[in-house]
Amino acid sequence: MKQKQQHLKRALVFLFVKLLTINYLQAQEIKVMTYNIYHGEQHYAMGKSNLEQVAAVINQYKPDFVAMQEVDSMTNRTAGFNEGVKKDLVQELAKLTGMYGFFGKAMDYSDGGYGEGLLSKYPTAAKVYHLVTPVGGEGRALIAVKHTFPNGKEVVFAGTHLCHEFEKNRVAQAEQVAGILSGLNLPVMVGGDFNIKPESEPYKRITAKMNDAAKLFGNPALTFPYTNPRVRLDYIFLDQHASWKVKDVQVIKANASDHMPVLFTLELN
C-alpha cells in the first residue's frame, strides 16, 4: 500500500512538472498598436476632442499594449478643445479603455508637457529615456514597460516619436533607440511614428539591430495621411534575438488623426 502511494506521488509530481514545462514553453500571442493621436484633437474637425474615437478603436481591437505619439499632458492647447479644461490625455484614455496609462514627457509645451503615451492591459511601471537632438529642435523621448506573462515570458514594450525636422536627429535617435532596447537582453517590441522611410539612413540604423514587423509579415501598407496615404511612418520593430512570428498587421481606417493606427498580432515562441 505504502509503495503504491509513493508511486502515485511520483506520478503526480511528474505530471505537475510536465504541465508547468508545457505552459512555460507555449507560444505567447501579443497584440500591440501604434497610434499617433494628434494631441487629442480631431484632425479633420479641428476644435473637437478625438479621445472617444481613439478609445473606441482601442476598445474594438483590444491590444495588450498601445504606443501613442503627439500626446499632451495638461496643456493650454487641450483646454482649447475641452471647454477650457486642461487634460492629461493618457489618463483620460486609460479611463476610457480600462487600461493602465503612462506618460513620457519629451519637452515642456503650452504650460504643460508633450511627448509619448503608453497604455498597458497590465499593471507595470514605465521608464523614460530622453533622446538626443544633435542639431536642436523639439525634444524627443522613449518610454518602455516590462511585463511577465503567466507562462513566464518576459517582454519589453516601448514607444517613441523621432524628430520630424532634421535627418541628423533622426539618425542619432534611431541608433540610440536601437542601442537602448537591444541592450536590455529581453524580447522587445517598440512602436511609434518614426518619421522615416524604408530607404532612409535612420531606417538602416534601426534595422541593423531590430526587425521591421510589417516587412516580416509582407507587403507593408502606407499609414499617412488618412485622406490619401502616401508614406509609411508608423512602425513596430522587434529585437532580432527572440523568436518572433508576425501573424497579422492591420492598418485601421480611422480618421480621428492624420495618422492611421496600426495593429500587430505577434507570437513569441
C-alpha positions in Angstrom: 0.0 0.0 0.0 2.8 2.4 1.0 4.7 1.6 -2.2 1.6 2.4 -4.3 1.2 5.7 -2.6 4.8 6.6 -3.3 4.4 5.7 -7.0 1.2 7.8 -7.1 3.1 10.8 -5.5 5.9 10.5 -8.0 3.4 10.3 -10.9 1.6 13.4 -9.7 4.9 15.3 -9.3 6.0 14.3 -12.8 2.6 15.4 -14.2 2.8 18.7 -12.4 6.3 19.4 -13.6 5.4 18.4 -17.2 2.4 20.7 -17.2 4.5 23.6 -15.9 7.1 22.9 -18.6 4.4 22.8 -21.4 2.9 26.0 -20.1 6.3 27.7 -19.9 7.2 26.7 -23.5 4.0 27.5 -25.2 3.9 30.4 -27.6 2.6 33.7 -26.3 0.3 35.8 -28.6 0.7 39.6 -28.1 -1.4 42.3 -29.7 0.3 45.8 -30.0 -0.8 49.0 -31.5 1.0 52.2 -32.5 -1.2 55.4 -32.8 -0.2 59.0 -33.4 -3.2 60.7 -31.7 -2.6 64.3 -33.0 -2.5 65.8 -29.5 -6.1 64.7 -28.7 -7.8 66.9 -31.3 -9.7 65.7 -34.4 -7.5 66.4 -37.4 -10.5 66.6 -39.8 -12.8 68.5 -37.4 -10.5 70.9 -35.6 -11.6 72.3 -32.3 -13.1 68.9 -31.1 -11.6 66.2 -29.0 -10.8 62.9 -30.6 -10.3 60.9 -27.4 -13.6 59.0 -27.6 -12.8 58.0 -31.2 -9.3 56.9 -30.3 -10.6 54.9 -27.3 -13.3 53.3 -29.5 -10.6 51.9 -31.8 -8.5 50.6 -28.9 -11.6 49.0 -27.3 -12.6 47.4 -30.5 -9.3 45.7 -31.2 -8.2 45.1 -27.5 -4.4 45.3 -27.8 -2.2 44.3 -24.9 -0.1 47.5 -25.4 -0.5 50.8 -27.2 2.3 53.2 -28.1 0.9 56.7 -28.7 2.6 59.8 -30.1 1.9 63.5 -30.1 0.5 63.3 -26.6 -0.3 66.4 -24.5 -0.4 66.5 -20.7 -2.2 69.4 -19.0 -1.5 71.9 -21.8 -3.4 75.0 -22.7 -3.8 73.5 -26.1 -6.0 70.7 -24.7 -8.1 73.2 -22.8 -8.9 74.9 -26.1 -11.0 72.0 -27.3 -12.2 70.7 -23.9 -14.3 73.6 -22.7 -11.4 75.3 -21.1 -10.3 72.3 -19.0 -6.7 71.1 -19.4 -6.4 67.3 -19.9 -3.9 64.6 -19.2 -4.6 62.7 -22.4 -3.0 59.4 -21.3 -5.0 59.3 -18.1 -8.2 60.2 -20.0 -7.6 57.3 -22.4 -6.7 55.0 -19.6 -10.2 55.6 -18.1 -12.0 55.2 -21.4 -10.2 51.9 -22.2 -9.8 50.4 -18.7 -6.0 50.1 -19.3 -3.1 51.4 -17.3 -1.6 54.7 -18.7 1.9 56.1 -18.7 3.2 59.5 -20.0 6.8 60.1 -21.1 7.4 63.8 -21.2 9.7 64.8 -24.1 9.5 68.6 -23.6 7.6 71.5 -22.0 4.8 72.7 -24.1 1.9 75.2 -23.8 2.2 75.4 -19.9 2.2 71.6 -19.8 4.0 68.6 -21.3 4.3 66.9 -24.7 5.7 63.5 -25.5 4.9 59.8 -25.6 1.9 57.9 -24.2 1.7 54.2 -23.4 -1.3 52.0 -22.5 -0.9 48.6 -21.0 -3.5 45.9 -20.1 -1.3 45.0 -17.2 -0.1 46.9 -14.1 3.5 47.8 -14.5 6.0 50.7 -14.2 7.4 52.8 -17.0 10.9 54.1 -17.7 11.5 57.2 -19.8 14.7 57.9 -21.8 15.4 61.3 -23.3 16.7 61.1 -26.9 19.5 63.2 -28.3 18.9 66.2 -30.6 22.4 66.9 -32.2 21.1 69.9 -34.2 18.4 71.1 -31.9 14.6 71.1 -32.4 11.9 69.5 -30.4 12.7 67.2 -27.5 12.0 63.5 -28.0 11.7 60.6 -25.7 11.5 56.8 -25.5 9.1 55.2 -23.0 9.3 51.5 -22.0 7.5 49.0 -19.8 8.2 45.4 -18.8 5.6 42.6 -18.3 5.9 38.9 -17.5 3.1 36.7 -18.8 1.7 33.8 -16.8 3.8 31.3 -18.8 7.0 33.1 -17.7 7.7 35.0 -20.9 9.0 38.5 -20.0 8.8 41.2 -22.6 9.5 44.9 -23.1 7.1 47.2 -24.9 8.3 50.7 -25.8 7.1 53.7 -27.8 8.8 56.7 -29.4 8.4 59.5 -31.9 11.5 60.5 -33.8 12.3 64.1 -34.9 10.2 65.4 -37.8 12.6 68.3 -38.6 16.2 67.1 -39.1 17.6 64.0 -40.6 20.7 64.2 -38.4 18.5 64.0 -35.3 16.6 61.0 -36.7 19.8 59.1 -37.5 21.1 59.7 -34.0 17.8 58.9 -32.3 17.2 55.7 -34.3 20.7 54.5 -33.3 20.0 55.4 -29.7 16.7 53.7 -29.5 18.0 50.5 -31.1 21.0 50.6 -28.8 19.0 51.1 -25.6 16.5 48.4 -26.4 18.8 45.8 -27.7 20.9 46.2 -24.6 18.0 45.1 -22.4 18.6 41.4 -23.4 14.9 40.7 -23.4 12.3 40.2 -26.2 11.5 43.8 -27.2 8.8 45.5 -29.3 8.9 49.2 -30.0 6.2 51.2 -31.8 5.9 54.7 -32.9 5.7 57.4 -35.6 9.4 57.1 -36.6 9.1 59.8 -39.4 11.3 57.6 -41.6 11.0 55.8 -44.9 12.4 52.3 -45.5 15.1 53.6 -47.9 16.3 56.2 -45.3 19.5 56.2 -43.3 17.7 56.2 -39.9 15.7 53.1 -41.0 19.0 51.3 -41.9 20.4 52.2 -38.5 17.5 50.8 -36.5 17.1 47.7 -38.7 20.8 46.9 -38.2 19.7 45.8 -34.7 15.9 45.3 -34.9 13.4 43.9 -37.5 10.6 45.7 -39.2 7.5 43.7 -38.2 5.4 44.8 -41.1 8.2 43.9 -43.5 8.4 40.4 -41.9 4.7 40.0 -42.5 5.0 41.1 -46.1 3.6 43.9 -48.3 3.6 46.8 -45.7 0.8 49.3 -46.1 1.0 53.1 -46.1 -0.1 54.8 -42.9 -0.1 58.6 -43.5 -2.1 60.7 -44.2 -5.5 59.3 -43.6 -7.1 61.0 -46.6 -4.6 59.9 -49.2 -1.9 57.6 -47.7 1.5 58.4 -49.4 4.1 57.1 -46.9 4.7 54.6 -44.1 5.7 56.4 -41.0 4.3 54.2 -38.3 6.2 51.0 -37.4 6.7 48.2 -34.9 10.3 47.0 -34.6 11.2 43.7 -32.9 14.5 42.6 -31.4 16.5 40.1 -33.5 17.3 37.6 -30.8 13.8 36.4 -29.7 11.8 34.0 -31.8 9.0 36.3 -33.1 6.3 35.4 -35.6 4.2 38.2 -37.1 0.7 36.7 -37.5 -1.1 39.8 -38.8 -0.7 43.5 -39.5 -3.7 45.8 -39.9 -3.7 49.5 -40.9 -7.0 50.6 -39.4 -9.2 53.0 -41.4 -9.9 55.5 -38.6 -9.9 59.3 -39.1 -9.5 60.7 -35.6 -6.0 61.6 -36.5 -4.0 62.3 -39.7 -2.1 59.0 -38.9 -3.9 55.7 -39.1 -3.4 53.3 -36.2 -1.6 50.1 -36.9 -2.4 46.8 -35.1 0.2 44.0 -35.0 -0.6 40.5 -33.8 2.6 38.8 -32.8 3.6 35.5 -31.4 6.6 35.0 -29.1 7.9 31.4 -29.2 
